[in-house]
Amino acid sequence: MANTLLVVHVDIAVIPDQLVGFLAATEENAMASRKEHGVVRFDVLSDRDDPNHVVLVEIYRDEAAAAAHK
């Protein structure tokens, strides 16, 4: 299928005393990932009710782009 994307949804429970460092490292990784060929989006989302619950939404043009990212 030529008009499909690969969406990866990563649900993370961060250890509370590691949250600041985790978010800094994750945002740095997301910014670099957005520059990769084949990456359409790479979002870092935090739960308003539980800041230790973080979700990554990664969207790739295809399987090859996701594999190259890894």
All heavy atoms as TSV, in Angstrom:
chain	resi	resn	atom	element	x	y	z
A	1	MET	N	N	0.828	-1.183	0.000
A	1	MET	CA	C	0.000	0.000	0.000
A	1	MET	C	C	0.874	1.249	0.000
A	1	MET	O	O	1.597	1.494	0.950
A	1	MET	CB	C	-0.889	0.009	1.236
A	1	MET	CG	C	-1.995	-0.999	1.220
A	1	MET	SD	S	-3.059	-0.694	2.626
A	1	MET	CE	C	-3.381	-2.356	3.111
A	2	ALA	N	N	0.798	2.036	-0.995
A	2	ALA	CA	C	1.662	3.197	-1.146
A	2	ALA	C	C	1.262	4.370	-0.250
A	2	ALA	O	O	2.082	5.201	0.067
A	2	ALA	CB	C	1.673	3.640	-2.600
A	3	ASN	N	N	0.017	4.444	0.154
A	3	ASN	CA	C	-0.452	5.585	0.929
A	3	ASN	C	C	-0.663	5.243	2.400
A	3	ASN	O	O	-1.644	5.659	3.007
A	3	ASN	CB	C	-1.750	6.127	0.331
A	3	ASN	CG	C	-1.498	6.754	-1.028
A	3	ASN	OD1	O	-0.480	7.388	-1.236
A	3	ASN	ND2	N	-2.414	6.568	-1.940
A	4	THR	N	N	0.257	4.503	2.995
A	4	THR	CA	C	0.143	4.165	4.409
A	4	THR	C	C	1.350	4.691	5.171
A	4	THR	O	O	2.421	4.913	4.604
A	4	THR	CB	C	0.042	2.642	4.615
A	4	THR	OG1	O	1.240	2.037	4.152
A	4	THR	CG2	C	-1.153	2.065	3.885
A	5	LEU	N	N	1.147	4.887	6.449
A	5	LEU	CA	C	2.218	5.295	7.346
A	5	LEU	C	C	2.310	4.270	8.464
A	5	LEU	O	O	1.348	3.555	8.744
A	5	LEU	CB	C	1.919	6.670	7.949
A	5	LEU	CG	C	1.807	7.840	6.976
A	5	LEU	CD1	C	1.321	9.086	7.707
A	5	LEU	CD2	C	3.135	8.113	6.297
A	6	LEU	N	N	3.435	4.232	9.135
A	6	LEU	CA	C	3.603	3.365	10.294
A	6	LEU	C	C	3.582	4.257	11.531
A	6	LEU	O	O	4.388	5.185	11.654
A	6	LEU	CB	C	4.939	2.614	10.214
A	6	LEU	CG	C	5.295	1.792	11.444
A	6	LEU	CD1	C	4.296	0.641	11.619
A	6	LEU	CD2	C	6.710	1.278	11.350
A	7	VAL	N	N	2.650	3.978	12.443
A	7	VAL	CA	C	2.530	4.750	13.673
A	7	VAL	C	C	2.948	3.866	14.842
A	7	VAL	O	O	2.456	2.750	14.995
A	7	VAL	CB	C	1.086	5.250	13.888
A	7	VAL	CG1	C	0.972	6.012	15.210
A	7	VAL	CG2	C	0.645	6.122	12.715
A	8	VAL	N	N	3.875	4.392	15.653
A	8	VAL	CA	C	4.333	3.694	16.845
A	8	VAL	C	C	3.901	4.523	18.044
A	8	VAL	O	O	4.187	5.727	18.113
A	8	VAL	CB	C	5.868	3.518	16.836
A	8	VAL	CG1	C	6.342	2.852	18.115
A	8	VAL	CG2	C	6.307	2.730	15.605
A	9	HIS	N	N	3.202	3.877	18.976
A	9	HIS	CA	C	2.705	4.535	20.186
A	9	HIS	C	C	3.405	3.885	21.371
A	9	HIS	O	O	3.238	2.696	21.616
A	9	HIS	CB	C	1.185	4.331	20.257
A	9	HIS	CG	C	0.540	4.964	21.429
A	9	HIS	ND1	N	0.337	4.299	22.608
A	9	HIS	CD2	C	0.048	6.208	21.602
A	9	HIS	CE1	C	-0.268	5.092	23.459
A	9	HIS	NE2	N	-0.443	6.254	22.882
A	10	VAL	N	N	4.207	4.665	22.103
A	10	VAL	CA	C	4.978	4.136	23.225
A	10	VAL	C	C	4.442	4.758	24.506
A	10	VAL	O	O	4.447	5.981	24.664
A	10	VAL	CB	C	6.480	4.456	23.071
A	10	VAL	CG1	C	7.275	3.851	24.208
A	10	VAL	CG2	C	7.003	3.980	21.718
A	11	ASP	N	N	3.969	3.914	25.416
A	11	ASP	CA	C	3.375	4.340	26.675
A	11	ASP	C	C	4.387	4.087	27.789
A	11	ASP	O	O	4.798	2.945	28.002
A	11	ASP	CB	C	2.101	3.513	26.889
A	11	ASP	CG	C	1.160	4.095	27.895
A	11	ASP	OD1	O	1.252	5.296	28.187
A	11	ASP	OD2	O	0.314	3.340	28.405
A	12	ILE	N	N	4.807	5.140	28.505
A	12	ILE	CA	C	5.906	5.018	29.462
A	12	ILE	C	C	5.482	5.507	30.842
A	12	ILE	O	O	4.897	6.586	30.973
A	12	ILE	CB	C	7.117	5.848	28.994
A	12	ILE	CG1	C	7.520	5.455	27.576
A	12	ILE	CG2	C	8.284	5.710	29.960
A	12	ILE	CD1	C	8.415	6.439	26.889
A	13	ALA	N	N	5.800	4.725	31.858
A	13	ALA	CA	C	5.638	5.138	33.258
A	13	ALA	C	C	7.031	5.482	33.765
A	13	ALA	O	O	7.869	4.606	33.957
A	13	ALA	CB	C	5.008	4.024	34.074
A	14	VAL	N	N	7.281	6.768	33.963
A	14	VAL	CA	C	8.602	7.239	34.365
A	14	VAL	C	C	8.697	7.236	35.890
A	14	VAL	O	O	7.765	7.657	36.579
A	14	VAL	CB	C	8.862	8.664	33.823
A	14	VAL	CG1	C	10.250	9.148	34.196
A	14	VAL	CG2	C	8.667	8.707	32.308
A	15	ILE	N	N	9.834	6.804	36.407
A	15	ILE	CA	C	10.085	6.857	37.844
A	15	ILE	C	C	10.112	8.339	38.233
A	15	ILE	O	O	10.854	9.127	37.622
A	15	ILE	CB	C	11.411	6.160	38.189
A	15	ILE	CG1	C	11.325	4.683	37.809
A	15	ILE	CG2	C	11.754	6.341	39.667
A	15	ILE	CD1	C	12.648	3.958	37.862
A	16	PRO	N	N	9.291	8.729	39.219
A	16	PRO	CA	C	9.138	10.158	39.531
A	16	PRO	C	C	10.432	10.939	39.710
A	16	PRO	O	O	10.554	12.047	39.163
A	16	PRO	CB	C	8.315	10.151	40.823
A	16	PRO	CG	C	7.492	8.903	40.707
A	16	PRO	CD	C	8.413	7.902	40.046
A	17	ASP	N	N	11.414	10.408	40.407
A	17	ASP	CA	C	12.633	11.186	40.617
A	17	ASP	C	C	13.552	11.192	39.386
A	17	ASP	O	O	14.594	11.852	39.398
A	17	ASP	CB	C	13.384	10.733	41.870
A	17	ASP	CG	C	13.946	9.323	41.772
A	17	ASP	OD1	O	13.594	8.583	40.832
A	17	ASP	OD2	O	14.749	8.960	42.651
A	18	GLN	N	N	13.148	10.530	38.328
A	18	GLN	CA	C	13.906	10.509	37.077
A	18	GLN	C	C	13.237	11.340	35.979
A	18	GLN	O	O	13.742	11.421	34.858
A	18	GLN	CB	C	14.064	9.064	36.579
A	18	GLN	CG	C	14.781	8.152	37.546
A	18	GLN	CD	C	16.222	8.559	37.739
A	18	GLN	OE1	O	16.943	8.806	36.776
A	18	GLN	NE2	N	16.654	8.645	38.986
A	19	LEU	N	N	12.087	11.960	36.297
A	19	LEU	CA	C	11.277	12.616	35.273
A	19	LEU	C	C	12.010	13.744	34.549
A	19	LEU	O	O	11.999	13.799	33.318
A	19	LEU	CB	C	9.968	13.143	35.875
A	19	LEU	CG	C	9.002	13.788	34.891
A	19	LEU	CD1	C	8.547	12.779	33.839
A	19	LEU	CD2	C	7.811	14.385	35.625
A	20	VAL	N	N	12.654	14.636	35.275
A	20	VAL	CA	C	13.308	15.787	34.638
A	20	VAL	C	C	14.383	15.327	33.646
A	20	VAL	O	O	14.420	15.773	32.503
A	20	VAL	CB	C	13.890	16.738	35.704
A	20	VAL	CG1	C	14.733	17.827	35.051
A	20	VAL	CG2	C	12.777	17.360	36.532
A	21	GLY	N	N	15.229	14.414	34.069
A	21	GLY	CA	C	16.273	13.907	33.190
A	21	GLY	C	C	15.717	13.132	32.016
A	21	GLY	O	O	16.205	13.250	30.889
A	22	PHE	N	N	14.685	12.332	32.285
A	22	PHE	CA	C	14.057	11.555	31.223
A	22	PHE	C	C	13.478	12.480	30.158
A	22	PHE	O	O	13.686	12.271	28.961
A	22	PHE	CB	C	12.961	10.642	31.789
A	22	PHE	CG	C	12.210	9.905	30.728
A	22	PHE	CD1	C	12.712	8.726	30.201
A	22	PHE	CD2	C	11.024	10.405	30.225
A	22	PHE	CE1	C	12.031	8.056	29.188
A	22	PHE	CE2	C	10.328	9.743	29.225
A	22	PHE	CZ	C	10.841	8.562	28.710
A	23	LEU	N	N	12.740	13.501	30.579
A	23	LEU	CA	C	12.122	14.412	29.610
A	23	LEU	C	C	13.176	15.173	28.815
A	23	LEU	O	O	13.014	15.365	27.603
A	23	LEU	CB	C	11.177	15.382	30.318
A	23	LEU	CG	C	9.880	14.772	30.840
A	23	LEU	CD1	C	9.075	15.818	31.607
A	23	LEU	CD2	C	9.049	14.166	29.714
A	24	ALA	N	N	14.249	15.588	29.459
A	24	ALA	CA	C	15.311	16.307	28.743
A	24	ALA	C	C	15.941	15.416	27.678
A	24	ALA	O	O	16.107	15.829	26.524
A	24	ALA	CB	C	16.362	16.798	29.732
A	25	ALA	N	N	16.278	14.193	28.057
A	25	ALA	CA	C	16.898	13.264	27.104
A	25	ALA	C	C	15.932	12.879	25.993
A	25	ALA	O	O	16.315	12.777	24.822
A	25	ALA	CB	C	17.382	12.016	27.832
A	26	THR	N	N	14.671	12.698	26.344
A	26	THR	CA	C	13.662	12.288	25.358
A	26	THR	C	C	13.384	13.407	24.371
A	26	THR	O	O	13.238	13.162	23.166
A	26	THR	CB	C	12.373	11.833	26.067
A	26	THR	OG1	O	12.708	10.735	26.923
A	26	THR	CG2	C	11.324	11.390	25.080
A	27	GLU	N	N	13.318	14.634	24.846
A	27	GLU	CA	C	13.081	15.756	23.941
A	27	GLU	C	C	14.270	15.957	23.007
A	27	GLU	O	O	14.097	16.240	21.820
A	27	GLU	CB	C	12.786	17.034	24.728
A	27	GLU	CG	C	12.234	18.149	23.877
A	27	GLU	CD	C	10.973	17.789	23.106
A	27	GLU	OE1	O	10.028	17.264	23.715
A	27	GLU	OE2	O	10.937	18.033	21.871
A	28	GLU	N	N	15.472	15.774	23.515
A	28	GLU	CA	C	16.666	15.863	22.666
A	28	GLU	C	C	16.632	14.784	21.579
A	28	GLU	O	O	16.909	15.053	20.404
A	28	GLU	CB	C	17.919	15.707	23.527
A	28	GLU	CG	C	19.201	15.882	22.769
A	28	GLU	CD	C	20.422	15.802	23.666
A	28	GLU	OE1	O	20.351	16.223	24.836
A	28	GLU	OE2	O	21.454	15.313	23.179
A	29	ASN	N	N	16.267	13.572	21.967
A	29	ASN	CA	C	16.139	12.475	21.013
A	29	ASN	C	C	15.049	12.771	19.985
A	29	ASN	O	O	15.231	12.520	18.781
A	29	ASN	CB	C	15.828	11.162	21.746
A	29	ASN	CG	C	15.623	10.021	20.792
A	29	ASN	OD1	O	16.485	9.692	19.995
A	29	ASN	ND2	N	14.445	9.415	20.861
A	30	ALA	N	N	13.927	13.311	20.438
A	30	ALA	CA	C	12.822	13.617	19.526
A	30	ALA	C	C	13.241	14.670	18.502
A	30	ALA	O	O	12.937	14.533	17.307
A	30	ALA	CB	C	11.606	14.080	20.315
A	31	MET	N	N	13.941	15.705	18.951
A	31	MET	CA	C	14.382	16.750	18.018
A	31	MET	C	C	15.312	16.183	16.947
A	31	MET	O	O	15.189	16.516	15.769
A	31	MET	CB	C	15.058	17.895	18.774
A	31	MET	CG	C	14.074	18.754	19.531
A	31	MET	SD	S	14.765	20.282	20.216
A	31	MET	CE	C	16.082	19.663	21.239
A	32	ALA	N	N	16.224	15.312	17.350
A	32	ALA	CA	C	17.128	14.687	16.377
A	32	ALA	C	C	16.364	13.742	15.450
A	32	ALA	O	O	16.623	13.701	14.244
A	32	ALA	CB	C	18.230	13.934	17.108
A	33	SER	N	N	15.411	13.005	16.006
A	33	SER	CA	C	14.639	12.044	15.216
A	33	SER	C	C	13.820	12.735	14.145
A	33	SER	O	O	13.661	12.213	13.041
A	33	SER	CB	C	13.715	11.239	16.131
A	33	SER	OG	O	14.472	10.468	17.040
A	34	ARG	N	N	13.297	13.921	14.447
A	34	ARG	CA	C	12.473	14.661	13.475
A	34	ARG	C	C	13.259	15.038	12.226
A	34	ARG	O	O	12.673	15.311	11.179
A	34	ARG	CB	C	11.909	15.919	14.134
A	34	ARG	CG	C	10.863	15.625	15.178
A	34	ARG	CD	C	10.360	16.909	15.843
A	34	ARG	NE	N	9.552	16.580	16.987
A	34	ARG	CZ	C	9.811	16.970	18.241
A	34	ARG	NH1	N	10.863	17.739	18.489
A	34	ARG	NH2	N	9.022	16.603	19.218
A	35	LYS	N	N	14.584	15.048	12.320
A	35	LYS	CA	C	15.433	15.395	11.179
A	35	LYS	C	C	15.762	14.191	10.297
A	35	LYS	O	O	16.317	14.352	9.219
A	35	LYS	CB	C	16.733	16.031	11.690
A	35	LYS	CG	C	16.511	17.327	12.427
A	35	LYS	CD	C	17.801	17.847	13.006
A	35	LYS	CE	C	17.553	19.086	13.857
A	35	LYS	NZ	N	18.773	19.528	14.530
A	36	GLU	N	N	15.427	13.000	10.774
A	36	GLU	CA	C	15.742	11.790	10.024
A	36	GLU	C	C	14.836	11.649	8.802
A	36	GLU	O	O	13.645	11.961	8.868
A	36	GLU	CB	C	15.564	10.551	10.910
A	36	GLU	CG	C	16.525	10.478	12.061
A	36	GLU	CD	C	16.224	9.311	12.987
A	36	GLU	OE1	O	15.459	8.397	12.614
A	36	GLU	OE2	O	16.747	9.327	14.113
A	37	HIS	N	N	15.421	11.150	7.720
A	37	HIS	CA	C	14.639	10.870	6.515
A	37	HIS	C	C	13.598	9.802	6.844
A	37	HIS	O	O	13.913	8.797	7.464
A	37	HIS	CB	C	15.564	10.379	5.393
A	37	HIS	CG	C	14.820	10.019	4.158
A	37	HIS	ND1	N	14.295	10.969	3.324
A	37	HIS	CD2	C	14.490	8.814	3.646
A	37	HIS	CE1	C	13.668	10.348	2.326
A	37	HIS	NE2	N	13.782	9.047	2.492
A	38	GLY	N	N	12.377	10.034	6.475
A	38	GLY	CA	C	11.331	9.044	6.696
A	38	GLY	C	C	10.549	9.224	7.978
A	38	GLY	O	O	9.552	8.550	8.190
A	39	VAL	N	N	10.982	10.143	8.846
A	39	VAL	CA	C	10.234	10.427	10.063
A	39	VAL	C	C	9.265	11.570	9.753
A	39	VAL	O	O	9.670	12.664	9.373
A	39	VAL	CB	C	11.160	10.820	11.239
A	39	VAL	CG1	C	10.353	11.236	12.452
A	39	VAL	CG2	C	12.080	9.658	11.581
A	40	VAL	N	N	7.974	11.295	9.902
A	40	VAL	CA	C	6.943	12.295	9.626
A	40	VAL	C	C	6.684	13.135	10.878
A	40	VAL	O	O	6.562	14.354	10.809
A	40	VAL	CB	C	5.641	11.613	9.150
A	40	VAL	CG1	C	4.524	12.628	8.938
A	40	VAL	CG2	C	5.892	10.814	7.883
A	41	ARG	N	N	6.590	12.459	12.036
A	41	ARG	CA	C	6.358	13.140	13.322
A	41	ARG	C	C	7.032	12.340	14.416
A	41	ARG	O	O	7.150	11.120	14.321
A	41	ARG	CB	C	4.873	13.223	13.661
A	41	ARG	CG	C	4.072	14.156	12.803
A	41	ARG	CD	C	2.646	14.237	13.318
A	41	ARG	NE	N	2.643	14.891	14.633
A	41	ARG	CZ	C	2.184	16.115	14.864
A	41	ARG	NH1	N	1.696	16.810	13.879
A	41	ARG	NH2	N	2.209	16.625	16.072
A	42	PHE	N	N	7.396	13.040	15.468
A	42	PHE	CA	C	7.912	12.387	16.667
A	42	PHE	C	C	7.499	13.290	17.827
A	42	PHE	O	O	8.112	14.324	18.078
A	42	PHE	CB	C	9.430	12.244	16.599
A	42	PHE	CG	C	9.981	11.247	17.579
A	42	PHE	CD1	C	10.510	10.045	17.130
A	42	PHE	CD2	C	9.962	11.497	18.938
A	42	PHE	CE1	C	11.028	9.121	18.027
A	42	PHE	CE2	C	10.470	10.583	19.845
A	42	PHE	CZ	C	11.004	9.390	19.386
A	43	ASP	N	N	6.418	12.933	18.481
A	43	ASP	CA	C	5.844	13.761	19.538
A	43	ASP	C	C	6.098	13.157	20.913
A	43	ASP	O	O	6.055	11.941	21.086
A	43	ASP	CB	C	4.331	13.908	19.350
A	43	ASP	CG	C	3.970	14.596	18.040
A	43	ASP	OD1	O	4.737	15.475	17.608
A	43	ASP	OD2	O	2.929	14.260	17.464
A	44	VAL	N	N	6.347	14.028	21.889
A	44	VAL	CA	C	6.500	13.639	23.284
A	44	VAL	C	C	5.343	14.293	24.031
A	44	VAL	O	O	5.244	15.524	24.073
A	44	VAL	CB	C	7.848	14.132	23.867
A	44	VAL	CG1	C	7.979	13.715	25.329
A	44	VAL	CG2	C	9.013	13.598	23.042
A	45	LEU	N	N	4.473	13.464	24.593
A	45	LEU	CA	C	3.277	13.962	25.270
A	45	LEU	C	C	3.306	13.602	26.742
A	45	LEU	O	O	3.688	12.485	27.102
A	45	LEU	CB	C	2.029	13.347	24.621
A	45	LEU	CG	C	1.936	13.477	23.099
A	45	LEU	CD1	C	0.772	12.655	22.582
A	45	LEU	CD2	C	1.801	14.924	22.698
A	46	SER	N	N	2.893	14.541	27.585
A	46	SER	CA	C	2.807	14.295	29.024
A	46	SER	C	C	1.348	14.355	29.458
A	46	SER	O	O	0.598	15.230	29.020
A	46	SER	CB	C	3.602	15.341	29.801
A	46	SER	OG	O	4.971	15.227	29.525
A	47	ASP	N	N	0.972	13.454	30.332
A	47	ASP	CA	C	-0.380	13.381	30.873
A	47	ASP	C	C	-0.582	14.530	31.865
A	47	ASP	O	O	0.209	14.703	32.787
A	47	ASP	CB	C	-0.546	12.022	31.573
A	47	ASP	CG	C	-1.954	11.730	32.016
A	47	ASP	OD1	O	-2.666	12.659	32.429
A	47	ASP	OD2	O	-2.325	10.542	31.973
A	48	ARG	N	N	-1.619	15.310	31.685
A	48	ARG	CA	C	-1.896	16.437	32.589
A	48	ARG	C	C	-2.155	15.970	34.017
A	48	ARG	O	O	-1.794	16.645	34.973
A	48	ARG	CB	C	-3.113	17.220	32.107
A	48	ARG	CG	C	-2.869	18.026	30.886
A	48	ARG	CD	C	-4.106	18.811	30.525
A	48	ARG	NE	N	-3.923	19.505	29.276
A	48	ARG	CZ	C	-4.834	20.259	28.716
A	48	ARG	NH1	N	-6.014	20.399	29.288
A	48	ARG	NH2	N	-4.588	20.869	27.583
A	49	ASP	N	N	-2.823	14.850	34.161
A	49	ASP	CA	C	-3.182	14.344	35.486
A	49	ASP	C	C	-2.071	13.539	36.137
A	49	ASP	O	O	-2.075	13.357	37.355
A	49	ASP	CB	C	-4.455	13.497	35.402
A	49	ASP	CG	C	-5.663	14.320	34.972
A	49	ASP	OD1	O	-5.725	15.519	35.323
A	49	ASP	OD2	O	-6.532	13.762	34.278
A	50	ASP	N	N	-1.150	13.019	35.354
A	50	ASP	CA	C	-0.051	12.216	35.880
A	50	ASP	C	C	1.209	12.527	35.076
A	50	ASP	O	O	1.469	11.910	34.045
A	50	ASP	CB	C	-0.388	10.724	35.790
A	50	ASP	CG	C	0.733	9.834	36.293
A	50	ASP	OD1	O	1.754	10.360	36.810
A	50	ASP	OD2	O	0.606	8.605	36.159
A	51	PRO	N	N	2.002	13.494	35.525
A	51	PRO	CA	C	3.174	13.906	34.748
A	51	PRO	C	C	4.208	12.803	34.542
A	51	PRO	O	O	5.061	12.911	33.667
A	51	PRO	CB	C	3.756	15.072	35.548
A	51	PRO	CG	C	3.141	14.990	36.890
A	51	PRO	CD	C	1.844	14.255	36.747
A	52	ASN	N	N	4.133	11.733	35.322
A	52	ASN	CA	C	5.063	10.616	35.157
A	52	ASN	C	C	4.618	9.650	34.063
A	52	ASN	O	O	5.314	8.686	33.770
A	52	ASN	CB	C	5.236	9.876	36.481
A	52	ASN	CG	C	5.816	10.785	37.538
A	52	ASN	OD1	O	6.808	11.452	37.305
A	52	ASN	ND2	N	5.179	10.843	38.688
A	53	HIS	N	N	3.465	9.917	33.474
A	53	HIS	CA	C	2.956	9.123	32.353
A	53	HIS	C	C	3.278	9.894	31.075
A	53	HIS	O	O	2.736	10.967	30.823
A	53	HIS	CB	C	1.447	8.918	32.496
A	53	HIS	CG	C	0.836	8.185	31.355
A	53	HIS	ND1	N	-0.453	8.405	30.964
A	53	HIS	CD2	C	1.323	7.236	30.520
A	53	HIS	CE1	C	-0.735	7.626	29.940
A	53	HIS	NE2	N	0.332	6.914	29.651
A	54	VAL	N	N	4.180	9.348	30.290
A	54	VAL	CA	C	4.634	9.991	29.058
A	54	VAL	C	C	4.309	9.077	27.885
A	54	VAL	O	O	4.426	7.856	27.982
A	54	VAL	CB	C	6.153	10.276	29.118
A	54	VAL	CG1	C	6.663	10.877	27.823
A	54	VAL	CG2	C	6.476	11.185	30.300
A	55	VAL	N	N	3.887	9.678	26.790
A	55	VAL	CA	C	3.567	8.928	25.578
A	55	VAL	C	C	4.387	9.481	24.426
A	55	VAL	O	O	4.472	10.699	24.241
A	55	VAL	CB	C	2.059	9.019	25.247
A	55	VAL	CG1	C	1.743	8.355	23.920
A	55	VAL	CG2	C	1.219	8.415	26.364
A	56	LEU	N	N	5.009	8.590	23.685
A	56	LEU	CA	C	5.702	8.970	22.457
A	56	LEU	C	C	4.841	8.533	21.288
A	56	LEU	O	O	4.354	7.396	21.265
A	56	LEU	CB	C	7.062	8.276	22.354
A	56	LEU	CG	C	8.030	8.453	23.520
A	56	LEU	CD1	C	9.324	7.709	23.222
A	56	LEU	CD2	C	8.283	9.905	23.828
A	57	VAL	N	N	4.646	9.422	20.335
A	57	VAL	CA	C	3.938	9.081	19.105
A	57	VAL	C	C	4.922	9.314	17.964
A	57	VAL	O	O	5.336	10.443	17.711
A	57	VAL	CB	C	2.660	9.925	18.920
A	57	VAL	CG1	C	1.964	9.551	17.615
A	57	VAL	CG2	C	1.720	9.761	20.111
A	58	GLU	N	N	5.300	8.214	17.344
A	58	GLU	CA	C	6.284	8.255	16.264
A	58	GLU	C	C	5.577	7.852	14.972
A	58	GLU	O	O	4.915	6.819	14.923
A	58	GLU	CB	C	7.414	7.276	16.557
A	58	GLU	CG	C	8.045	7.477	17.924
A	58	GLU	CD	C	8.980	6.342	18.306
A	58	GLU	OE1	O	9.535	5.686	17.399
A	58	GLU	OE2	O	9.140	6.119	19.512
A	59	ILE	N	N	5.718	8.663	13.948
A	59	ILE	CA	C	5.084	8.362	12.667
A	59	ILE	C	C	6.169	8.313	11.594
A	59	ILE	O	O	6.933	9.265	11.426
A	59	ILE	CB	C	4.003	9.390	12.297
A	59	ILE	CG1	C	2.950	9.455	13.421
A	59	ILE	CG2	C	3.362	9.038	10.957
A	59	ILE	CD1	C	1.879	10.497	13.211
A	60	TYR	N	N	6.209	7.184	10.903
A	60	TYR	CA	C	7.222	6.934	9.870
A	60	TYR	C	C	6.549	6.741	8.515
A	60	TYR	O	O	5.421	6.256	8.434
A	60	TYR	CB	C	8.019	5.673	10.212
A	60	TYR	CG	C	8.698	5.765	11.552
A	60	TYR	CD1	C	8.099	5.243	12.693
A	60	TYR	CD2	C	9.932	6.390	11.682
A	60	TYR	CE1	C	8.716	5.333	13.932
A	60	TYR	CE2	C	10.558	6.487	12.910
A	60	TYR	CZ	C	9.943	5.958	14.036
A	60	TYR	OH	O	10.550	6.057	15.266
A	61	ARG	N	N	7.267	7.071	7.466
A	61	ARG	CA	C	6.733	6.886	6.109
A	61	ARG	C	C	6.522	5.408	5.787
A	61	ARG	O	O	5.620	5.053	5.049
A	61	ARG	CB	C	7.671	7.496	5.077
A	61	ARG	CG	C	7.757	8.991	5.201
A	61	ARG	CD	C	8.005	9.659	3.876
A	61	ARG	NE	N	8.138	11.091	4.071
A	61	ARG	CZ	C	7.117	11.928	4.194
A	61	ARG	NH1	N	5.898	11.475	4.148
A	61	ARG	NH2	N	7.319	13.211	4.372
A	62	ASP	N	N	7.395	4.551	6.358
A	62	ASP	CA	C	7.292	3.125	6.081
A	62	ASP	C	C	8.123	2.336	7.090
A	62	ASP	O	O	8.789	2.923	7.959
A	62	ASP	CB	C	7.742	2.815	4.647
A	62	ASP	CG	C	9.118	3.383	4.309
A	62	ASP	OD1	O	9.971	3.487	5.213
A	62	ASP	OD2	O	9.337	3.727	3.135
A	63	GLU	N	N	8.108	1.024	6.968
A	63	GLU	CA	C	8.853	0.126	7.862
A	63	GLU	C	C	10.349	0.408	7.782
A	63	GLU	O	O	11.055	0.337	8.787
A	63	GLU	CB	C	8.588	-1.340	7.487
A	63	GLU	CG	C	7.167	-1.799	7.722
A	63	GLU	CD	C	6.939	-2.285	9.145
A	63	GLU	OE1	O	7.911	-2.404	9.920
A	63	GLU	OE2	O	5.771	-2.541	9.470
A	64	ALA	N	N	10.846	0.696	6.593
A	64	ALA	CA	C	12.269	0.943	6.420
A	64	ALA	C	C	12.718	2.173	7.221
A	64	ALA	O	O	13.792	2.177	7.803
A	64	ALA	CB	C	12.605	1.123	4.943
A	65	ALA	N	N	11.891	3.201	7.245
A	65	ALA	CA	C	12.231	4.418	8.005
A	65	ALA	C	C	12.258	4.109	9.499
A	65	ALA	O	O	13.133	4.589	10.223
A	65	ALA	CB	C	11.231	5.526	7.713
A	66	ALA	N	N	11.320	3.293	9.974
A	66	ALA	CA	C	11.293	2.919	11.384
A	66	ALA	C	C	12.526	2.076	11.731
A	66	ALA	O	O	13.151	2.279	12.776
A	66	ALA	CB	C	10.013	2.138	11.701
A	67	ALA	N	N	12.900	1.178	10.853
A	67	ALA	CA	C	14.072	0.350	11.079
A	67	ALA	C	C	15.335	1.197	11.093
A	67	ALA	O	O	16.231	0.989	11.926
A	67	ALA	CB	C	14.163	-0.742	10.011
A	68	ALA	N	N	15.423	2.173	10.201
A	68	ALA	CA	C	16.593	3.040	10.149
A	68	ALA	C	C	16.692	3.880	11.424
A	68	ALA	O	O	17.784	4.143	11.917
A	68	ALA	CB	C	16.520	3.954	8.922
A	69	HIS	N	N	15.553	4.283	11.961
A	69	HIS	CA	C	15.535	5.064	13.198
A	69	HIS	C	C	16.102	4.251	14.363
A	69	HIS	O	O	16.862	4.764	15.180
A	69	HIS	CB	C	14.113	5.520	13.530
A	69	HIS	CG	C	13.995	6.105	14.894
A	69	HIS	ND1	N	14.485	7.349	15.204
A	69	HIS	CD2	C	13.466	5.610	16.035
A	69	HIS	CE1	C	14.260	7.599	16.485
A	69	HIS	NE2	N	13.629	6.570	17.012
A	70	LYS	N	N	15.750	2.982	14.403
A	70	LYS	CA	C	16.204	2.127	15.508
A	70	LYS	C	C	17.676	1.837	15.385
A	70	LYS	O	O	18.391	1.674	16.301
A	70	LYS	CB	C	15.413	0.832	15.524
A	70	LYS	CG	C	13.967	1.089	15.886
A	70	LYS	CD	C	13.173	-0.181	15.842
A	70	LYS	CE	C	11.723	0.143	16.150
A	70	LYS	NZ	N	10.822	-0.916	15.892
